[in-house]
Structures are given as structure tokens and as C-alpha cells.
Amino acid sequence: MPHYHFHTSDCSPDLEGSELEDLAAAKCEAVKTAGHVICDAAGTFWDRAEWTMTVTDEDGLILFILQIVGVESAATQGQHVARLNVA
């Protein structure tokens, strides 16, 4: 079974990694893990420009990178902004 490592921009490298069925399972695990990490760091997540997770195989080959950017609108900072009209 393939072995994947999930390295994040705000943590030390994932030296242990995880055995998963295939690349599709690794992508799913990356999204789930990212959600947990970002939720746990909600207080500081919005203060940075970008959060990344780089997923590699057991040889260190980069398979994909998940990039997430959180942008607060002016409305959350007490400023008046235009509204989005959704039909």
C-alpha cells in the first residue's frame, strides 16, 4: 500500500506519514486534515497570507500541493461594503 506524507506550512514535516489505498484517498485525506488543522488554528489562520499542505510519496516526490487562502471582507471589520445579490 502506498505511503504518503502530509507536510504543512505551519508545522514540522510529517515524518511518519500514512498508508492509504491510492492517490485519490490521499487527496481526500489532505482535504480532511486541512479542515481540522485550519479549524484548530482559526484564531490565527486569517492573519496569514496562505496556508499550504504539500503531499509527497515515501521517496519525497511532491504529488500535489493544497493551497488555502482565507480573506476577510471589509464587512467583518465594521466597514460598509456592497452586497452580493444571489438569485
WOMONOR-V416131 format. One record per residue. N is the residue number from 1. SS is DSSP state (alpha for helix, beta for strand, coil for the rest). OMEGA is omega in radians with two decimals (* if undefined). Layout:
n->{N & N}
ss->{SS & SS}
omega->{OMEGA & OMEGA}
This chain:
n->{1 & 2 & 3 & 4 & 5 & 6 & 7 & 8 & 9 & 10 & 11 & 12 & 13 & 14 & 15 & 16 & 17 & 18 & 19 & 20 & 21 & 22 & 23 & 24 & 25 & 26 & 27 & 28 & 29 & 30 & 31 & 32 & 33 & 34 & 35 & 36 & 37 & 38 & 39 & 40 & 41 & 42 & 43 & 44 & 45 & 46 & 47 & 48 & 49 & 50 & 51 & 52 & 53 & 54 & 55 & 56 & 57 & 58 & 59 & 60 & 61 & 62 & 63 & 64 & 65 & 66 & 67 & 68 & 69 & 70 & 71 & 72 & 73 & 74 & 75 & 76 & 77 & 78 & 79 & 80 & 81 & 82 & 83 & 84 & 85 & 86 & 87}
ss->{coil & coil & beta & beta & beta & beta & beta & beta & coil & coil & coil & coil & coil & coil & coil & coil & coil & beta & beta & coil & coil & coil & alpha & alpha & alpha & alpha & alpha & alpha & alpha & alpha & alpha & alpha & alpha & alpha & alpha & alpha & alpha & alpha & alpha & alpha & coil & alpha & alpha & alpha & alpha & coil & coil & coil & coil & coil & beta & beta & beta & beta & beta & beta & beta & coil & coil & coil & coil & beta & beta & beta & beta & beta & beta & beta & coil & coil & coil & coil & coil & alpha & alpha & alpha & alpha & coil & coil & coil & coil & coil & coil & coil & coil & coil & coil}
omega->{-3.11 & -3.13 & -3.09 & 3.10 & -3.06 & -3.09 & 3.13 & -3.09 & -3.11 & -3.12 & 3.04 & -3.12 & 3.08 & -3.10 & -3.10 & -3.13 & -3.11 & 3.02 & 3.14 & -3.03 & -3.08 & -3.11 & 3.11 & 3.10 & 3.11 & 3.11 & 3.10 & 3.13 & 3.12 & -3.14 & 3.12 & -3.14 & 3.12 & 3.13 & 3.13 & -3.12 & -3.12 & 3.11 & 3.13 & -3.12 & -3.05 & -3.13 & -3.11 & -3.10 & -3.06 & -3.12 & -3.08 & -3.08 & -3.05 & 3.05 & -3.13 & 2.98 & 3.11 & -3.11 & -3.12 & 3.01 & -3.07 & 3.11 & -3.14 & 3.11 & 3.12 & 3.14 & 3.05 & 3.12 & 3.07 & -3.14 & -3.14 & 3.11 & 3.06 & -3.11 & 3.08 & 3.12 & 3.11 & -3.13 & 3.13 & -3.14 & 3.07 & 3.14 & 3.11 & 3.12 & 3.09 & 3.13 & 3.07 & 3.09 & -3.14 & -3.12 & *}
